[in-house]
Amino acid sequence: MVKHPPTRFLALLPTLLPTLLLAACATAPKQPIGHDTAIPTVTTLPPLDLRVAPPDSIDVPLAPIPDLSTVEPKSIADATSVWVRLRTRFAMPGCEYSPAVQRWARTYTQGPDRFAASLKRALPFLMLVLDELERQDLPGEFALLPYLESHYEPIAGRSGTPAGMWQFMPETARSVGLQVSPHYDGRLDAWASSNAAVGMLKRYQDEFGDWRLVDMAFNAGEYRVKKLLQQNRSALSREDIASLKLSPITHEHLAKLLALGCVINDPDRFGVTLPEPSADDHLVRVTLTAPLDLRVAARLADVPEDALRRYNAGHRQSRIAASAPMHLLLPKPSLSRFQQRYTQLAPSAWSTWDAVKLRERRGVEELAGAAAVPIDLVGAANGVDPARQFAAGATVFLPSALIKSVGTSAAPLPLPLSPEAQQRHSTTVTVKSGDNLWTLAKTHNVSVNNLRRWNRLSDKAQLKPGQKLFIQAVD
């Protein structure tokens, strides 16, 4: 959400306006490191004339709020194009609203292929937003707000700055029920932030009854718009809207939103071919029963790790925090595969995994036995075939409950084996009078440290005659 400029700045506005126009909208998206800007910057274009045309040049009367309740929402599973669904819900004037709208439409589509590519990248999140707009019975143009704010990128803000694809300020995010912490930022959670944003737009609809004012309230703040309107609830003309004493950035924000709707509504006019979503672009939300490492989640779902992190950017660390919402967004084709593998995990013991470095060569079967989890699950978590052998020094993912000491000791520490492996490769001895850890270790050619670890003995533990000790064979 954009803050309005202070009064002293407004006093200098006449001298600063050319600079402001060249700098374009303050809500222009910041691009994440490593990604090219999806749309040419406005600084390379001539200054834009944001003045409203005289009434006799363009006369677009304010239409009443459309009744969209009769439009039957279409599910993602329908064969209907996402763009048809979007246009079905369009309710704003679009291209002919003002010259500024047409200029911004041409600006966005200077590079038609780049514009289409940026829409393609936005599709997974755009469809989530469209689903919620259909559920709340709101106009389709608002599905373009995150594109206007951030190009639908989950931008991480600094302290006290906007963040996420909706560009929520921290205080605004908390006011709509989003968590903001170092471990989890709800503004970056596409599902949570979209639900909160659409709910806020719905509230603005009930408050103002004019979609243009809803957009201005989203950009400048609800109370600022409410204060300007005071008790006036009559229908506002285009000129009335343009004369509201709001930042030029806010007036420009509305022009940009209408321009995007103009292009989507008539792409041929601008030489744009709108992309259709692939199966992997349809995201579904899966509920977790306990925290999970995102790296392991990506392997369980067979989804590229960078893609899964983008879909779930609200989780700021590799491992989902216990205080964060327990859900993930996954491509729909990956859902059943992930659920089948995830249900094999016992949440109390195996939902937290770690990356460990092996000191010696080990196979997936042996590691699975050590972790007491299915072989194919260990293979999937590490992205390898169950028959794979890991070389010494390899980094693998395993349940952290059993591997805290693996790879951290100066000497190789063999993992505890499964019952089947123990029967093949280990033995049990009975302590006799006079036995101690040193003599037993020497007799069986193992270390005292291993004897303690295998039998969970403290440094001060004393052996007793008749006590059973497990001794694992060392290859």
C-alpha positions in Angstrom: 0.0 0.0 0.0 1.4 3.4 -1.0 1.7 6.2 1.6 0.5 9.7 0.5 3.1 12.4 0.3 3.4 15.0 3.2 1.8 18.5 2.9 5.1 20.2 2.3 5.7 17.9 -0.7 2.3 18.7 -2.2 3.2 22.4 -2.0 6.2 21.7 -4.3 4.1 19.5 -6.6 3.9 21.9 -9.5 7.7 22.0 -9.9 8.1 18.3 -9.3 5.3 17.0 -11.5 7.5 16.5 -14.6 9.9 14.5 -12.5 7.1 12.4 -11.0 5.7 11.7 -14.4 9.0 10.5 -15.7 9.5 8.3 -12.7 6.1 6.7 -13.2 4.1 5.0 -10.5 5.7 4.5 -7.0 4.1 1.1 -7.0 6.2 0.0 -10.0 7.3 -3.5 -9.0 10.8 -4.1 -7.8 12.3 -7.1 -9.6 13.8 -9.9 -7.6 17.5 -10.5 -8.1 18.2 -12.7 -11.1 15.0 -11.9 -13.0 14.7 -9.5 -15.9 12.1 -6.7 -15.8 9.0 -8.1 -17.3 7.9 -4.7 -18.7 10.0 -1.8 -20.1 10.5 0.9 -17.6 8.5 4.1 -18.2 11.7 6.2 -17.8 12.5 5.4 -21.4 9.2 6.9 -22.7 8.0 10.4 -23.2 6.2 12.0 -20.2 2.6 10.8 -19.9 -0.3 13.3 -20.0 -2.5 12.2 -17.1 -5.0 15.0 -17.5 -8.6 13.9 -18.1 -10.1 14.8 -21.5 -12.9 17.3 -21.6 -16.4 15.9 -21.2 -17.3 16.7 -24.8 -14.3 14.7 -26.1 -15.0 11.5 -24.3 -18.2 10.9 -22.5 -18.3 7.8 -20.5 -21.2 7.9 -17.9 -20.7 6.1 -14.6 -22.4 2.8 -14.9 -24.2 1.4 -11.9 -22.4 -1.4 -10.0 -23.0 -4.4 -12.2 -24.9 -7.4 -10.8 -22.4 -10.3 -11.1 -24.4 -12.6 -8.9 -26.1 -14.2 -11.9 -22.7 -15.1 -13.4 -22.0 -18.7 -12.5 -18.4 -19.1 -11.3 -16.4 -21.6 -13.3 -14.0 -23.9 -11.5 -10.3 -24.3 -12.5 -11.2 -27.8 -13.8 -13.4 -26.2 -16.5 -12.1 -26.2 -20.1 -13.0 -22.5 -20.3 -10.0 -20.2 -20.8 -8.8 -18.3 -17.8 -9.0 -15.1 -19.9 -12.7 -15.8 -20.7 -13.4 -16.3 -17.0 -11.6 -13.0 -16.4 -13.4 -11.0 -19.1 -16.8 -12.4 -18.0 -16.3 -10.6 -14.7 -14.9 -7.3 -16.2 -17.1 -4.4 -14.9 -15.0 -1.2 -15.6 -15.0 1.1 -18.6 -11.6 0.1 -19.9 -9.9 1.6 -22.9 -12.1 4.5 -23.5 -12.1 5.9 -20.0 -9.4 8.5 -20.6 -6.3 9.1 -22.8 -4.1 8.1 -19.9 -5.6 4.6 -20.0 -4.8 4.2 -23.7 -1.3 5.5 -23.2 -0.6 3.1 -20.4 -2.1 0.2 -22.4 0.4 1.0 -25.2 3.2 1.3 -22.6 2.6 -2.1 -21.2 2.5 -3.7 -24.6 5.5 -2.0 -26.2 7.0 -5.5 -26.2 4.1 -7.8 -26.8 6.1 -11.0 -26.3 7.6 -9.8 -23.1 4.2 -8.8 -21.8 2.8 -12.2 -22.6 5.8 -13.9 -21.0 5.2 -11.9 -17.8 1.6 -12.9 -17.8 2.6 -16.6 -18.3 4.8 -16.4 -15.2 2.0 -14.7 -13.2 -0.7 -17.3 -14.2 -0.4 -19.7 -11.2 -1.1 -16.8 -8.8 -3.5 -15.0 -11.0 -5.8 -18.0 -11.1 -5.7 -18.3 -7.3 -6.9 -14.6 -7.1 -9.5 -15.1 -9.8 -10.9 -18.1 -7.9 -11.3 -15.9 -4.8 -12.8 -13.0 -6.8 -15.4 -15.4 -8.2 -16.2 -16.6 -4.7 -16.6 -13.1 -3.4 -18.5 -11.9 -6.5 -16.1 -9.1 -7.4 -15.1 -7.7 -10.8 -12.3 -9.5 -12.7 -10.2 -6.3 -13.1 -9.0 -6.7 -9.5 -7.2 -9.9 -10.5 -4.8 -7.5 -12.2 -4.0 -5.5 -9.1 -1.1 -7.8 -8.0 0.3 -7.5 -11.6 0.2 -3.7 -11.3 1.8 -3.8 -7.8 4.5 -6.4 -8.3 4.1 -8.3 -11.6 2.7 -11.1 -9.3 6.2 -11.6 -7.8 6.4 -12.4 -4.0 8.8 -9.5 -3.3 10.3 -9.5 0.1 10.3 -6.0 1.6 12.6 -4.5 4.2 11.5 -3.5 7.6 8.6 -1.1 7.4 8.2 -1.4 3.6 5.6 -3.0 1.4 6.1 -6.7 0.5 4.5 -9.5 -1.4 2.6 -9.5 -4.6 -0.1 -7.3 -3.1 2.5 -4.9 -1.6 1.0 -4.8 1.8 2.6 -2.6 4.4 3.3 -4.5 7.7 0.6 -2.7 9.7 -2.0 -3.2 6.9 -1.1 -6.9 6.8 -1.5 -7.4 10.5 -4.8 -5.5 10.4 -6.2 -8.0 7.9 -5.0 -11.0 10.0 -1.7 -11.8 8.3 1.3 -12.9 10.3 4.6 -11.0 9.8 7.7 -12.5 11.4 11.3 -13.4 10.5 10.2 -17.1 10.0 6.9 -16.5 8.1 5.6 -13.5 6.3 1.9 -13.8 5.3 2.4 -11.0 2.8 4.5 -13.4 0.7 2.1 -16.3 1.1 0.1 -16.2 -2.2 -2.9 -18.0 -0.8 -3.2 -16.2 2.6 -2.4 -12.7 1.2 -4.9 -13.1 -1.7 -7.7 -14.1 0.6 -6.9 -11.1 2.9 -6.6 -8.7 -0.1 -9.9 -9.8 -1.7 -11.7 -9.6 1.6 -10.4 -6.1 2.0 -11.6 -5.2 -1.5 -15.0 -6.6 -0.7 -15.2 -4.4 2.3 -14.3 -1.4 0.3 -17.0 -2.3 -2.2 -19.6 -2.3 0.6 -18.2 1.0 1.8 -17.9 3.0 -1.4 -20.0 1.3 -4.0 -17.7 2.5 -6.8 -15.0 0.4 -8.3 -12.8 3.4 -9.0 -12.9 4.4 -5.4 -12.2 0.9 -4.3 -8.9 1.0 -6.3 -8.0 4.4 -4.9 -8.7 3.2 -1.4 -6.4 0.2 -2.0 -3.7 2.5 -3.2 -4.0 5.5 -0.9 -5.8 4.1 2.1 -9.5 3.6 3.1 -9.7 6.5 5.5 -8.1 9.0 3.2 -10.7 8.3 0.6 -13.5 8.3 3.1 -12.4 11.7 4.5 -12.5 13.2 1.0 -15.9 11.9 0.2 -17.3 12.9 3.6 -21.1 12.4 3.4 -21.3 12.6 -0.4 -22.6 9.2 -1.6 -24.0 10.4 -5.0 -22.7 8.9 -8.2 -19.4 10.5 -9.1 -18.5 11.4 -12.7 -15.1 10.9 -14.2 -14.3 14.5 -13.6 -15.4 14.2 -10.0 -13.0 11.3 -9.5 -10.1 13.2 -11.2 -10.6 16.2 -9.0 -10.3 14.3 -5.7 -7.3 15.6 -3.8 -5.3 12.5 -3.9 -1.7 11.9 -4.9 -1.1 11.9 -8.7 0.3 8.4 -8.1 -3.2 7.2 -6.9 -4.9 8.7 -9.9 -2.3 7.1 -12.1 -2.8 3.8 -10.3 -6.5 3.7 -11.5 -5.4 4.5 -15.1 -2.9 1.6 -15.0 -5.5 -0.9 -13.7 -7.9 0.1 -16.4 -5.2 -0.1 -19.0 -4.4 -3.7 -18.1 -8.0 -4.6 -18.3 -8.1 -2.9 -21.7 -5.3 -5.1 -23.0 -6.7 -8.3 -21.6 -10.2 -7.5 -23.0 -8.9 -6.8 -26.5 -5.4 -8.3 -26.9 -5.5 -8.3 -30.7 -5.7 -4.5 -30.7 -2.2 -4.5 -29.1 -0.6 -7.4 -30.9 -0.6 -9.6 -27.8 -1.2 -13.3 -27.6 -2.4 -14.2 -24.2 -0.8 -17.4 -22.7 -2.9 -20.3 -21.7 -2.0 -22.1 -18.4 -0.3 -25.5 -18.4 -1.4 -28.3 -16.0 1.4 -27.3 -13.6 0.1 -23.7 -13.4 -3.0 -24.8 -11.5 -2.0 -24.6 -7.8 -3.8 -26.4 -5.0 -3.4 -26.0 -1.2 -2.4 -29.0 0.9 -2.6 -29.0 4.7 0.3 -30.4 6.6 0.2 -32.1 10.0 3.6 -30.9 11.1 6.6 -28.8 10.0 8.5 -30.0 6.9 11.7 -29.1 5.2 10.8 -27.3 1.9 13.7 -29.1 0.2 12.3 -32.5 1.2 8.8 -31.3 0.2 10.0 -30.5 -3.3 11.5 -33.9 -3.7 8.4 -35.7 -2.3 6.2 -33.7 -4.8 8.7 -34.0 -7.7 8.6 -30.3 -8.1 11.7 -28.2 -8.8 12.9 -26.6 -5.5 13.0 -23.1 -6.8 9.4 -23.4 -8.1 8.1 -24.7 -4.8 9.9 -22.0 -2.9 8.3 -19.3 -5.2 4.9 -20.8 -4.7 5.4 -20.9 -0.9 7.5 -17.7 -0.4 5.8 -17.0 2.9 8.0 -19.6 4.6 11.2 -17.6 5.0 13.5 -20.5 6.0 14.1 -24.0 4.6 12.1 -25.6 7.3 8.6 -24.5 7.9 8.4 -22.8 11.3 6.1 -24.4 13.9 4.3 -21.1 14.4 3.6 -20.7 10.7 0.4 -21.9 8.9 0.8 -25.6 8.1 0.0 -25.5 4.4 1.8 -25.7 1.0 0.8 -24.7 -2.5 1.6 -27.4 -5.0 1.0 -27.9 -8.7 -2.2 -29.9 -9.1 -0.5 -32.8 -10.9 1.9 -33.3 -8.0 -0.8 -33.4 -5.3 -1.6 -37.1 -5.1 2.1 -38.0 -5.4 3.0 -35.7 -2.5 0.1 -36.9 -0.3 0.9 -40.5 -0.9 4.5 -40.0 0.2 3.8 -37.5 3.0 1.3 -39.8 4.7 4.1 -42.4 5.1 5.8 -40.0 7.6 5.1 -40.1 11.3 4.7 -36.4 12.1 6.0 -36.7 15.7 9.3 -38.2 14.6 9.9 -37.8 10.9 8.4 -34.5 9.7 11.7 -32.6 10.4 14.6 -33.7 8.1 18.2 -32.5 7.9 20.9 -32.4 5.3 23.9 -34.4 6.6 27.3 -35.3 5.2 28.1 -39.0 5.1 31.6 -40.0 6.4 31.5 -43.3 4.5 29.7 -45.0 1.6 26.1 -45.9 2.3 23.1 -47.0 0.3 19.6 -45.8 0.3 18.4 -49.1 1.7 20.8 -48.9 4.6 19.8 -45.2 5.3 16.1 -46.1 5.2 16.7 -48.9 7.7 18.5 -46.5 10.0 15.7 -44.0 9.8 13.0 -46.6 10.0 11.2 -45.2 7.0 10.3 -46.7 3.6 13.2 -47.1 1.1 11.3 -45.3 -1.7 10.7 -42.3 0.6 14.4 -41.9 1.3 15.0 -42.2 -2.4 12.4 -39.7 -3.2 13.6 -37.2 -0.5 17.0 -37.4 -2.1 15.9 -37.5 -5.7 17.6 -40.8 -6.4 16.7 -44.4 -7.2 16.2 -46.7 -4.2 19.1 -48.8 -5.4 21.5 -45.8 -5.3 24.7 -45.9 -3.3 26.0 -42.6 -1.8 29.7 -42.0 -1.8 31.6 -40.8 1.3 31.2 -37.1 1.6 27.8 -37.0 -0.1 25.1 -34.8 1.4 21.7 -36.6 2.0 18.4 -35.7 3.6 17.3 -37.9 6.5 15.0 -37.6 9.5 16.8 -35.4 12.0 15.7 -37.5 15.0 18.4 -40.1 14.3 21.2 -38.2 12.6 22.3 -35.4 14.8 25.7 -36.9 15.2 26.2 -38.2 11.6 29.0 -36.4 9.8 29.9 -34.2 12.7 32.3 -36.4 14.5 36.0 -36.6 13.6 35.6 -40.4 13.1 33.1 -42.3 11.1 29.9 -42.9 13.1 27.8 -45.7 11.7 24.1 -45.2 11.8 21.9 -47.4 14.0 20.4 -50.2 11.9 16.9 -51.4 11.4 15.8 -54.6 13.2 16.4 -56.6 10.0 19.8 -55.1 9.5 20.7 -55.7 13.2 19.9 -59.4 12.8 22.3 -59.7 9.9 25.1 -57.5 11.0 25.1 -57.2 14.8 25.3 -59.2 18.0 24.3 -59.0 21.6 26.6 -59.8 24.5 25.9 -60.4 28.2 28.1 -58.5 30.6 30.0 -60.8 33.0 31.6 -60.0 36.3 34.8 -58.0 35.7 33.7 -56.8 32.2 33.9 -53.1 31.4 33.5 -51.0 28.3 37.2 -51.0 27.5 37.6 -54.8 27.6 34.4 -55.4 25.7 35.4 -52.8 23.0 38.8 -54.4 22.6 37.4 -57.9 22.4 34.9 -57.0 19.7 37.2 -54.6 17.9 35.0 -51.6 18.3 35.5 -48.2 20.0 34.3 -47.4 23.5 32.5 -44.3 22.1 30.5 -46.6 19.8 29.6 -48.9 22.6 28.2 -46.0 24.6 26.3 -44.6 21.6 24.8 -47.9 20.5 23.5 -48.6 24.0 22.8 -45.0 25.0 25.2 -45.1 28.0 26.5 -42.0 29.6 30.1 -41.3 30.3 29.7 -42.3 34.0 27.5 -45.4 33.4 28.6 -48.6 35.2 28.1 -52.0 33.7 26.3 -54.7 35.7 26.6 -58.5 35.4 23.8 -59.9 33.3 23.3 -56.6 31.4 22.7 -57.0 27.7 24.8 -54.9 25.3 24.2 -54.4 21.6 27.3 -54.4 19.4 27.1 -53.5 15.8 29.5 -55.0 13.3 31.8 -52.5 11.6 32.7 -53.4 8.0 
